[in-house]
Amino acid sequence: MTKKNRSSQPHDEVVADMLQTDPAFRAALINEVMSDGEYGDMLILLRQLTLAEGGMKIIAQRTGLNETALYRLMSAEGNPSLKNFSKVLSALNLQLAVTAKHGGVAA
């Protein structure tokens, strides 16, 4: 089996390879991106995770959403509902969890 030269692969493919082979990295990365509140970065990461799982067709089958809806949901202008976001995370073998902010004090 020939190992791919990462320097010749597009960025998304390199990230997808890392996401596919390291579940702890996958979870840590999505938690980091979500904690930053950069929704555009989160949508980019969802696309990379989708690529790591085999592409839009596979995720469409797992979620019951059509591919066009997934492309729109993960586009730069995407604004997924919580329901669809949860479906996509589940299809990516992830789940949404809520934790208290560090240093936050309840009123």
N, C-alpha and C positions, 0 to 999 in steps of 0.2 A: 504494500500500500504506500502510495506516495504522499508525503506530507506537503500541504499547500504552502507556498511562500507568501506569508502574510503581507509583505511589502507590495505584492502585485495584486492583492485583493482589494476591492472597494471597502471603505470603512465599515459600512453596514454589515457586510459579510464577515469581517473580522470580529466585530462585536457580537454578531449572531453566533459565530462559532464558540466564543467564550461563554455566551449565555446558555448555549445548548449543553455544554460540557460541565458547567459548574453551577448547580442549583443554589448554593449559598451566595455566590456572586450575583446571581439573578435577583434573589430576594433583597440583598443589601443594596444593589444598584437602584431598584425601583423604590425602595424605602427612602433612599437618599434623594432621588429626583422628586418624589412626592413631598418630602419635608421641605425642600427648597421652594415649593409653590410655583415652580416654572412649568405651567401647563403645556407649553409648546414642547419643552424637553420631555415631558411625560408622554406626549403623543408620539414623539420620535422614538422613544424607548419602546412603546407598545408596538410600533412597526418593526423594530429590530427583534423584539421577542417573537412576533408573529413569523418573521423570516426564520428565526431559530427553530420554531415548531413546525416548519414545513410550508409556510406561506398562507396567504389569505384564503385560499380554497379550503384548506384544512381547518382553519379557525372558523370560517363560515359554517362548515359542517358541524363543528363542535358547539357553536353558539346558537345555531338556527337562524342567524342573520345572513342576508345575502352579501356577496362580495362588494357590491357597490356601496351598500350601507357601511360596511367596514372601512372601505377606502375613505369615505366621507368622514366617518367617526374619527379616524386617525390622521386626517389631513391637518395642515397647519391651522385651518379655521375650524377644526372639529370641536364639538362641544358635546361629548357623550353624556347621556343620561346616566344616573347612578346604576340603573338596572342593566343597561348595555355595557357599562364599564365593568360591572361585576361579572357579567357573562363572559366578557373577553378575558378578564383575569382568571376566571375559573377554567376557561379553555386553555390558558397558558400554565395551568397547574399552580396558580397563585390565589390568594384570597385577600380581601380588604380587611384591615384591622385598624382600630383607633387606639392611640395611646395619648397620655397627657404630654403636653409640651414640657420640655425641660425648663425648670425655673418658673413655670406657671403656677399661680396660686388661684384657687377657686374663690370667687367672691361670695 
